[in-house]
Amino acid sequence: MRTLRRILHVTANDLRIMVGDKVFFFWTLAFPVLFIVLFGLVFKAGASAPDVAEVVVVNQDQGRWGAYFIDKIKTPGVAVTVTDKEPEAYNRLLVLPPDFSARIEARRDQALAFKKRENASARAAARVETRLYQAIARTLSELILYGDGDLTKFLDGHPEFRDIVLVESRFPPKTVSVVPSGFDHTIPGTTIQFIMMMVMIYGGISVMEDRKKGILGRLLFSPLSPGGLFRAKLLGRWLMGLLQALMLFAIGKIFFRLNLGNVPLALLVIAVFALAMSALSVFIGSLCTKEDLIIGLSVLLANLFAALGGCWWPNEIVPPAVRTVARISPAYWAMDALHKLTFFRGGFADIAPALAVLGTLAIVLTAVAGKAFRIRD
Amino acid sequence: MLEIKNLTKSYGDVVALDRFSLDLKKGEVLGLLGPNGAGKTTLISILAGTVRDFTGTVTFEGRSLFADRSMKNRLGVVPQDMAFYDDLNAMDNLLFWGGLYDVPRADLKRRAAELLEVVELSDRAKEPVKNFSGGMKRRLNTAIGLLHKPDLLLLDEPTVGIDVQAKVSILDIIRSVGAAGTAVIFTTHQLAEVEGTCSRIAIMDHGRILAQGTLDALIRIVGEKDIVEFTGEFAAAAFSEALQDLAGDGLELLSVADGLASLAVADTGRIPKVMDRLFQRKLAVTDMKIKTPSLETVFLKLTGRSLRD
C-alpha cells in the first residue's frame, strides 16, 4: 500500500510539472486542435451531401426496360435527369447501354457504369448508389414475379400490386456506414499523432533531465524501489497520453460532433496505445543524453508512424503495398481499431486483433524500457 | 549506531573502497576528508543504497542497513547534485520529497515550514527554485535531506560552489543536527569546514581510512614538524637525489613530484642547508612556503597529496 502511495506520489508530481509547463497546453491541445481544424476541413470539403442527390442517366437502351428501370430509380432524395448522350458536366452519371433490355430478356448478365465526378459529394454518390441497388433489386424481383409480360400495363390495371415488392437497403455491420473523412477521421488521427509526439518528447526529456540532475538517484534514497520508480515514470507518461486524448475527444465532441462509435472501446484502444508510447518514451529518455536528440527522434518517429499509420489520411485510400508496410507503425493498429469502431460500427471482436498487437507492443516496450531504465549517466 | 566492516567495492580494475571499516555513534559528526577518487562518494552511495555489488557489512543499530526499504526512513541523504525540481517552489519541493517517506501529511507541512526557517528560505517559500541563487539552492538541497528527521545523515560535499554565508549556514545546520542526536557523515575537500564542525575527522585515500580521530589527535601524527613546500621547475628524481643524504635526523621527504615537493622539518634552521643543496644542484626553486602543523599538513603527510589534487 505504501509502495503504491509512493508510486502515485511521484506520478502526480510528474503530471503536475508537465501540466504546469507554460507551453504544455499549446503543444498538447492548441496545436493539435489547429491540426484537427485544418485537416478536418480539407477532408470535409468533399464529404458534405446536398439535400437532393442528382444523377444523370444516359439511356441508350433500345427496348422498354430502360425506362422501366429509370422509373424505379426515382425517389424524393434523388433527382434523375434522363438524356441520350453523355453530357460534358455532371456530378453523378449512370449509363444504360443499348442492349440493356435485350440482355434482360435474354437472361444475360450485364454491367452498368456509374461514375462520380472527382470532387462531387461522396455521400450523395453513396445515396444514389444505394438507390440503384434498390432499383435493380425491385426490377429483378418483379421480373421473377410477373415474367416478361407488359408489367406497366399489368400494374396500371392492378394498382394493388404496384408496391408488392419493397426493397429495403441496409448495410451489413461490417460495411462502411459513414464515409471515412472529415473530423471523425482527423480527430482520432491527430490524437494518435500527438500522443506519440508529446508523450515521447515530454516523457523522454523529463526522464533524461531527472537522471542528469540526479533526481532519479535521489528518489532512490527514499523507500521507493527502482521498480517502483520505473512504474511511477511509466504511469505518469501514460496518464499524460490519456489526459491529452480525453481533452481532444471532448473538444471533438463539443465542437465537431465527433462520433467514436463505441466510446469505451475507443478509450480502451487509446489506453493500450498510450501505454506502448509511455514505455517508448521512458526507453528513449533512458538512452538519450541530449534534449535535441529526443526531440528530433520523437518528431521523426511520430510523423513517420502517423503518416504510415493513417493519421493524416484514411488508410483505406492508400495502395495495398503501403498498407502492408504501415503495419510496422503502432499508429496503424490504433487507427485501424478506431476506424472499425467509428466507421464500421465494430465491436470488441472486430478490434481484438489490433488490440492484441498494441497490447503485445506495450508489453515488449515496457520490458525493454525497464531493462534500459537508468538512474545515472 | 552505524558499523561498517570491510566494505569493498571495485569498478572493473579500480578499487574504490578497500576493506573500509568505520564506526559511528549517535550524535557524532564525522568529517570525511579525501582527494578526488579517494572513494568518498562511493561510500555515501553504498550507504544510501544506490550502489550495489559490494562486499562487507553495514549495520545500523544492529540491523543491516539494507535489510528492507523501510530502513530508508531512518536515513537522510544530501547528494552533491542539486537534485530537486527547479520548476516547483521551495515549499512544494519539500512536500514532494518529504512525501516519499512515512511522515504524516500534517507533520510534513509543519516540518517543511520549520526547515524553511532553519535554512532561511521562509520568505522565498513560494518562489520557483529556478530563481534561487546557488547558495539558496544548496540550503534547500540540505533541507530536503532533513525533512523526515533521519537518525543517520549523509552529506556528500554539501558546500561545493557556494558563497561563505551559505557555507556557514549549512555547517551550522550540520552541527545542530548532530547536537540533536543524529549521526552525521559528511564528505568535503575543505579542511576548514571539518575543523570547526566535526567531532571526528577521518582521512581517506585509495578506498581506505588512513587516520581518524579528533583534530588534535590527528595533528599529533605529524608531531611538531613544520611542512616546507617547494615549487619550481625541477624534476622529481633530481630533487630526491639532491636531498637524499640530508633526510633523517629531523628532516623527512613527504612527497616529490615534478615541480612540487614537500618536506617535514623538526627545525626550520635546517632549511638554509636544504636551499644551499638545491642551488648547488641547480634545481630551479621559485617559491617556498613553511606551514605549521595543521590538518592540511596531516593530510599531506598521510596521502602525499594536497587536497586540491
Chai-1 contact restraints between the chains, C-beta under 6 A:
chainA,res_idxA,chainB,res_idxB,connection_type,confidence,min_distance_angstrom,max_distance_angstrom,comment,restraint_id
A,R6,B,L100,contact,1.0,0.0,6.0,A-B,restraint_1
A,H9,B,G99,contact,1.0,0.0,6.0,A-B,restraint_2
A,N13,B,F96,contact,1.0,0.0,6.0,A-B,restraint_3
A,I17,B,D87,contact,1.0,0.0,6.0,A-B,restraint_4
A,K213,B,A83,contact,1.0,0.0,6.0,A-B,restraint_5
A,G214,B,P79,contact,1.0,0.0,6.0,A-B,restraint_6
A,G214,B,D81,contact,1.0,0.0,6.0,A-B,restraint_7
A,G214,B,A83,contact,1.0,0.0,6.0,A-B,restraint_8
A,I215,B,A83,contact,1.0,0.0,6.0,A-B,restraint_9
A,G217,B,T50,contact,1.0,0.0,6.0,A-B,restraint_10
A,R218,B,P79,contact,1.0,0.0,6.0,A-B,restraint_11
A,R218,B,A83,contact,1.0,0.0,6.0,A-B,restraint_12
A,L220,B,T50,contact,1.0,0.0,6.0,A-B,restraint_13
A,F221,B,A48,contact,1.0,0.0,6.0,A-B,restraint_14
A,F221,B,V77,contact,1.0,0.0,6.0,A-B,restraint_15
A,S222,B,K72,contact,1.0,0.0,6.0,A-B,restraint_16
A,S222,B,L100,contact,1.0,0.0,6.0,A-B,restraint_17
A,S222,B,Y101,contact,1.0,0.0,6.0,A-B,restraint_18
A,P223,B,R69,contact,1.0,0.0,6.0,A-B,restraint_19
A,P223,B,S70,contact,1.0,0.0,6.0,A-B,restraint_20
A,P223,B,K72,contact,1.0,0.0,6.0,A-B,restraint_21
A,L224,B,L100,contact,1.0,0.0,6.0,A-B,restraint_22
